[in-house]
Amino acid sequence: MELGYTYYQYEAWFIGHLNDYPDYQTQGQTLEELEEMLKSLYDDIKSNTIPYIRHPGKIKVTA
């Protein structure tokens, strides 16, 4: 399985989040370290160590 992520570099740090979980950011001193931190973050979210509170929904409206 592959997960998309978004990152940017700020000074000496790579900061990023998983695209499916944008509320949670992590960082690493290298891109490789950031990717490891993102994997760990995903594991924590999936095991409910870090609860992911956002619950998207849909409603019908009339135009």
MOPAC internal coordinates of N, CA, C and O (Angstrom, degrees):
PM7 1SCF
backbone

  N    0.0000 0     0.00 0     0.00 0    0    0    0
  C    1.4441 1     0.00 0     0.00 0    1    0    0
  C    1.5286 1   108.70 1     0.00 0    2    1    0
  O    1.2310 1   121.01 1   -37.71 1    3    2    1
  N    1.3023 1   115.67 1   142.29 1    3    2    1
  C    1.4579 1   121.14 1   176.72 1    5    3    2
  C    1.5158 1   109.14 1  -118.41 1    6    5    3
  O    1.2310 1   120.96 1   -37.68 1    7    6    5
  N    1.3163 1   115.77 1   142.32 1    7    6    5
  C    1.4609 1   122.36 1   176.08 1    9    7    6
  C    1.5202 1   108.50 1  -119.89 1   10    9    7
  O    1.2310 1   120.68 1   -42.89 1   11   10    9
  N    1.3103 1   116.30 1   137.11 1   11   10    9
  C    1.4585 1   120.14 1   176.36 1   13   11   10
  C    1.5157 1   110.63 1   -81.93 1   14   13   11
  O    1.2310 1   120.80 1   -30.95 1   15   14   13
  N    1.3179 1   116.07 1   149.05 1   15   14   13
  C    1.4522 1   120.25 1   175.22 1   17   15   14
  C    1.5207 1   109.89 1  -143.03 1   18   17   15
  O    1.2310 1   121.44 1   -19.39 1   19   18   17
  N    1.3092 1   114.84 1   160.61 1   19   18   17
  C    1.4524 1   122.91 1   178.55 1   21   19   18
  C    1.5197 1   107.48 1  -123.28 1   22   21   19
  O    1.2310 1   120.46 1   -41.91 1   23   22   21
  N    1.3282 1   116.72 1   138.09 1   23   22   21
  C    1.4666 1   119.07 1  -179.68 1   25   23   22
  C    1.5207 1   110.24 1  -145.87 1   26   25   23
  O    1.2310 1   121.74 1   -16.79 1   27   26   25
  N    1.2947 1   114.27 1   163.21 1   27   26   25
  C    1.4579 1   121.88 1   171.21 1   29   27   26
  C    1.5191 1   107.94 1  -145.23 1   30   29   27
  O    1.2310 1   121.05 1   -18.11 1   31   30   29
  N    1.3030 1   115.61 1   161.89 1   31   30   29
  C    1.4573 1   119.65 1   178.31 1   33   31   30
  C    1.5189 1   108.55 1  -105.90 1   34   33   31
  O    1.2310 1   120.99 1   -51.30 1   35   34   33
  N    1.3173 1   115.72 1   128.70 1   35   34   33
  C    1.4519 1   122.33 1   176.30 1   37   35   34
  C    1.5257 1   107.62 1  -124.89 1   38   37   35
  O    1.2310 1   121.43 1   -67.11 1   39   38   37
  N    1.3036 1   114.87 1   112.89 1   39   38   37
  C    1.4615 1   121.88 1  -174.75 1   41   39   38
  C    1.5325 1   108.83 1    52.36 1   42   41   39
  O    1.2310 1   119.30 1    60.24 1   43   42   41
  N    1.3288 1   118.94 1  -119.76 1   43   42   41
  C    1.4693 1   120.48 1  -176.45 1   45   43   42
  C    1.5272 1   112.82 1   -93.20 1   46   45   43
  O    1.2310 1   119.64 1  -171.43 1   47   46   45
  N    1.3303 1   118.28 1     8.57 1   47   46   45
  C    1.4623 1   121.05 1  -174.09 1   49   47   46
  C    1.5216 1   112.07 1  -116.57 1   50   49   47
  O    1.2310 1   121.09 1   -34.93 1   51   50   49
  N    1.3232 1   115.53 1   145.07 1   51   50   49
  C    1.4539 1   122.98 1   168.60 1   53   51   50
  C    1.5287 1   106.15 1  -100.77 1   54   53   51
  O    1.2310 1   120.29 1   -56.69 1   55   54   53
  N    1.3058 1   117.06 1   123.31 1   55   54   53
  C    1.4576 1   122.70 1  -176.50 1   57   55   54
  C    1.5202 1   107.73 1  -118.23 1   58   57   55
  O    1.2310 1   120.69 1   -47.08 1   59   58   57
  N    1.3297 1   116.28 1   132.92 1   59   58   57
  C    1.4500 1   117.66 1  -177.11 1   61   59   58
  C    1.5161 1   113.54 1  -155.90 1   62   61   59
  O    1.2310 1   121.74 1    -7.57 1   63   62   61
  N    1.3258 1   114.28 1   172.43 1   63   62   61
  C    1.4559 1   121.74 1   175.74 1   65   63   62
  C    1.5214 1   109.31 1  -144.62 1   66   65   63
  O    1.2310 1   120.76 1   -23.93 1   67   66   65
  N    1.3114 1   116.15 1   156.07 1   67   66   65
  C    1.4532 1   121.32 1   173.15 1   69   67   66
  C    1.5226 1   107.70 1   -73.93 1   70   69   67
  O    1.2310 1   120.01 1   -44.70 1   71   70   69
  N    1.3171 1   117.58 1   135.30 1   71   70   69
  C    1.4635 1   120.15 1  -175.56 1   73   71   70
  C    1.5234 1   112.36 1   -60.31 1   74   73   71
  O    1.2310 1   119.89 1   147.57 1   75   74   73
  N    1.3241 1   117.82 1   -32.43 1   75   74   73
  C    1.4605 1   121.05 1   178.86 1   77   75   74
  C    1.5286 1   112.48 1   -77.55 1   78   77   75
  O    1.2310 1   119.90 1   166.75 1   79   78   77
  N    1.3108 1   117.79 1   -13.25 1   79   78   77
  C    1.4728 1   122.93 1  -177.37 1   81   79   78
  C    1.5274 1   110.36 1  -135.35 1   82   81   79
  O    1.2310 1   119.89 1  -115.79 1   83   82   81
  N    1.3289 1   117.81 1    64.21 1   83   82   81
  C    1.4713 1   119.81 1  -173.15 1   85   83   82
  C    1.5242 1   114.79 1   -69.08 1   86   85   83
  O    1.2310 1   120.00 1   167.57 1   87   86   85
  N    1.3297 1   117.60 1   -12.43 1   87   86   85
  C    1.4648 1   120.14 1  -179.03 1   89   87   86
  C    1.5207 1   112.52 1   -72.67 1   90   89   87
  O    1.2310 1   119.86 1   163.87 1   91   90   89
  N    1.3286 1   117.86 1   -16.13 1   91   90   89
  C    1.4553 1   121.44 1  -174.57 1   93   91   90
  C    1.5197 1   109.98 1  -117.27 1   94   93   91
  O    1.2310 1   120.64 1   -64.11 1   95   94   93
  N    1.3216 1   116.39 1   115.89 1   95   94   93
  C    1.4553 1   121.64 1   177.56 1   97   95   94
  C    1.5185 1   109.83 1  -106.07 1   98   97   95
  O    1.2310 1   121.45 1   -23.42 1   99   98   97
  N    1.3164 1   114.84 1   156.58 1   99   98   97
  C    1.4567 1   121.19 1   173.85 1  101   99   98
  C    1.5188 1   107.66 1  -143.62 1  102  101   99
  O    1.2310 1   120.22 1    -3.35 1  103  102  101
  N    1.3102 1   117.19 1   176.65 1  103  102  101
  C    1.4600 1   119.95 1  -176.30 1  105  103  102
  C    1.5163 1   111.44 1  -146.96 1  106  105  103
  O    1.2310 1   121.61 1   -18.13 1  107  106  105
  N    1.3110 1   114.53 1   161.87 1  107  106  105
  C    1.4556 1   121.38 1   175.56 1  109  107  106
  C    1.5168 1   109.33 1  -153.02 1  110  109  107
  O    1.2310 1   120.86 1   -21.73 1  111  110  109
  N    1.3241 1   115.96 1   158.27 1  111  110  109
  C    1.4634 1   119.48 1   179.31 1  113  111  110
  C    1.5201 1   112.22 1   -80.14 1  114  113  111
  O    1.2310 1   120.33 1   162.84 1  115  114  113
  N    1.3322 1   116.98 1   -17.16 1  115  114  113
  C    1.4592 1   122.14 1   173.91 1  117  115  114
  C    1.5242 1   107.22 1  -131.81 1  118  117  115
  O    1.2310 1   120.62 1   -15.96 1  119  118  117
  N    1.3232 1   116.43 1   164.04 1  119  118  117
  C    1.4577 1   120.14 1   177.39 1  121  119  118
  C    1.5275 1   110.48 1   -63.18 1  122  121  119
  O    1.2310 1   120.32 1   143.05 1  123  122  121
  N    1.3175 1   116.99 1   -36.95 1  123  122  121
  C    1.4610 1   121.19 1   178.40 1  125  123  122
  C    1.5349 1   110.83 1   -63.89 1  126  125  123
  O    1.2310 1   120.70 1   137.47 1  127  126  125
  N    1.3344 1   116.26 1   -42.53 1  127  126  125
  C    1.4611 1   119.99 1   178.08 1  129  127  126
  C    1.5261 1   110.59 1   -65.00 1  130  129  127
  O    1.2310 1   119.95 1   139.69 1  131  130  129
  N    1.3266 1   117.70 1   -40.31 1  131  130  129
  C    1.4547 1   120.92 1   176.68 1  133  131  130
  C    1.5227 1   110.41 1   -59.55 1  134  133  131
  O    1.2310 1   120.09 1   135.90 1  135  134  133
  N    1.3283 1   117.43 1   -44.10 1  135  134  133
  C    1.4601 1   120.29 1   179.34 1  137  135  134
  C    1.5301 1   111.33 1   -61.82 1  138  137  135
  O    1.2310 1   119.75 1   141.10 1  139  138  137
  N    1.3142 1   118.08 1   -38.90 1  139  138  137
  C    1.4667 1   120.85 1   176.12 1  141  139  138
  C    1.5247 1   111.15 1   -64.70 1  142  141  139
  O    1.2310 1   120.65 1   139.24 1  143  142  141
  N    1.3192 1   116.37 1   -40.76 1  143  142  141
  C    1.4565 1   120.48 1   178.35 1  145  143  142
  C    1.5307 1   110.99 1   -65.77 1  146  145  143
  O    1.2310 1   120.09 1   143.28 1  147  146  145
  N    1.3328 1   117.44 1   -36.72 1  147  146  145
  C    1.4660 1   121.02 1   177.41 1  149  147  146
  C    1.5270 1   111.14 1   -66.42 1  150  149  147
  O    1.2310 1   120.38 1   141.82 1  151  150  149
  N    1.3314 1   116.88 1   -38.18 1  151  150  149
  C    1.4685 1   120.23 1   176.05 1  153  151  150
  C    1.5212 1   110.63 1   -63.26 1  154  153  151
  O    1.2310 1   120.68 1   137.20 1  155  154  153
  N    1.3229 1   116.31 1   -42.80 1  155  154  153
  C    1.4571 1   121.15 1   178.27 1  157  155  154
  C    1.5301 1   110.82 1   -63.97 1  158  157  155
  O    1.2310 1   120.64 1   138.47 1  159  158  157
  N    1.3173 1   116.38 1   -41.53 1  159  158  157
  C    1.4573 1   121.24 1   177.69 1  161  159  158
  C    1.5219 1   110.47 1   -60.79 1  162  161  159
  O    1.2310 1   120.31 1   135.76 1  163  162  161
  N    1.3175 1   117.01 1   -44.24 1  163  162  161
  C    1.4663 1   120.93 1   178.58 1  165  163  162
  C    1.5320 1   110.66 1   -60.48 1  166  165  163
  O    1.2310 1   120.48 1   135.11 1  167  166  165
  N    1.3148 1   116.68 1   -44.89 1  167  166  165
  C    1.4693 1   120.25 1   177.98 1  169  167  166
  C    1.5240 1   110.93 1   -59.49 1  170  169  167
  O    1.2310 1   120.29 1   137.82 1  171  170  169
  N    1.3343 1   117.05 1   -42.18 1  171  170  169
  C    1.4646 1   120.89 1   179.67 1  173  171  170
  C    1.5229 1   111.66 1   -64.94 1  174  173  171
  O    1.2310 1   120.13 1   139.58 1  175  174  173
  N    1.3215 1   117.36 1   -40.42 1  175  174  173
  C    1.4679 1   120.64 1   178.37 1  177  175  174
  C    1.5198 1   110.09 1   -65.44 1  178  177  175
  O    1.2310 1   119.94 1   133.94 1  179  178  177
  N    1.3157 1   117.72 1   -46.06 1  179  178  177
  C    1.4620 1   121.38 1  -177.15 1  181  179  178
  C    1.5267 1   112.47 1   -68.61 1  182  181  179
  O    1.2310 1   119.46 1   152.68 1  183  182  181
  N    1.3181 1   118.63 1   -27.32 1  183  182  181
  C    1.4654 1   121.11 1   179.30 1  185  183  182
  C    1.5254 1   111.72 1   -92.19 1  186  185  183
  O    1.2310 1   120.32 1  -175.29 1  187  186  185
  N    1.3396 1   117.00 1     4.71 1  187  186  185
  C    1.4636 1   123.81 1  -178.51 1  189  187  186
  C    1.5297 1   113.17 1    64.56 1  190  189  187
  O    1.2310 1   119.84 1  -164.18 1  191  190  189
  N    1.3297 1   117.90 1    15.82 1  191  190  189
  C    1.4595 1   120.17 1   171.03 1  193  191  190
  C    1.5266 1   108.66 1   -62.68 1  194  193  191
  O    1.2310 1   121.15 1   139.62 1  195  194  193
  N    1.3290 1   115.40 1   -40.38 1  195  194  193
  C    1.4605 1   122.37 1   171.71 1  197  195  194
  C    1.5242 1   105.49 1  -114.87 1  198  197  195
  O    1.2310 1   119.67 1   -71.36 1  199  198  197
  N    1.3231 1   118.24 1   108.64 1  199  198  197
  C    1.4664 1   118.67 1  -178.90 1  201  199  198
  C    1.5244 1   111.00 1   -70.67 1  202  201  199
  O    1.2310 1   120.98 1   -46.21 1  203  202  201
  N    1.3048 1   115.73 1   133.79 1  203  202  201
  C    1.4575 1   120.22 1   175.71 1  205  203  202
  C    1.5161 1   106.67 1   -95.40 1  206  205  203
  O    1.2310 1   120.39 1   -70.27 1  207  206  205
  N    1.3064 1   116.87 1   109.73 1  207  206  205
  C    1.4513 1   122.49 1  -168.70 1  209  207  206
  C    1.5256 1   112.69 1   -86.21 1  210  209  207
  O    1.2310 1   119.21 1   151.09 1  211  210  209
  N    1.2960 1   119.11 1   -28.91 1  211  210  209
  C    1.4635 1   121.20 1  -175.91 1  213  211  210
  C    1.5203 1   110.03 1   -65.02 1  214  213  211
  O    1.2310 1   120.85 1   -51.24 1  215  214  213
  N    1.3348 1   115.98 1   128.76 1  215  214  213
  C    1.4573 1   121.92 1   178.11 1  217  215  214
  C    1.5236 1   108.11 1  -126.46 1  218  217  215
  O    1.2310 1   119.73 1   -77.95 1  219  218  217
  N    1.3178 1   118.12 1   102.05 1  219  218  217
  C    1.4607 1   119.57 1  -179.11 1  221  219  218
  C    1.5261 1   110.93 1   -71.38 1  222  221  219
  O    1.2310 1   121.10 1   -29.57 1  223  222  221
  N    1.3046 1   115.49 1   150.43 1  223  222  221
  C    1.4629 1   121.25 1   177.05 1  225  223  222
  C    1.5014 1   110.30 1  -146.56 1  226  225  223
  O    1.2310 1   120.58 1    -4.59 1  227  226  225
  N    1.3323 1   116.50 1   175.41 1  227  226  225
  C    1.4645 1   121.72 1   178.96 1  229  227  226
  C    1.5272 1   107.82 1  -134.69 1  230  229  227
  O    1.2310 1   121.66 1   -34.12 1  231  230  229
  N    1.3140 1   114.42 1   145.88 1  231  230  229
  C    1.4536 1   120.28 1   174.23 1  233  231  230
  C    1.5232 1   108.16 1  -130.51 1  234  233  231
  O    1.2310 1   120.52 1   -22.43 1  235  234  233
  N    1.3027 1   116.61 1   157.57 1  235  234  233
  C    1.4585 1   121.21 1   176.03 1  237  235  234
  C    1.5183 1   107.85 1   -99.23 1  238  237  235
  O    1.2310 1   121.40 1   -44.51 1  239  238  237
  N    1.3237 1   114.92 1   135.49 1  239  238  237
  C    1.4620 1   121.21 1   176.92 1  241  239  238
  C    1.5180 1   108.48 1  -130.67 1  242  241  239
  O    1.2310 1   120.89 1   -22.77 1  243  242  241
  N    1.2960 1   115.91 1   157.23 1  243  242  241
  C    1.4581 1   119.73 1   175.62 1  245  243  242
  C    1.5165 1   109.06 1  -100.02 1  246  245  243
  O    1.2310 1   121.57 1   -37.66 1  247  246  245
  N    1.3084 1   114.59 1   142.34 1  247  246  245
  C    1.4655 1   119.64 1  -177.02 1  249  247  246
  C    1.5062 1   112.00 1   -81.01 1  250  249  247
  O    1.2310 1   120.10 1   180.00 1  251  250  249

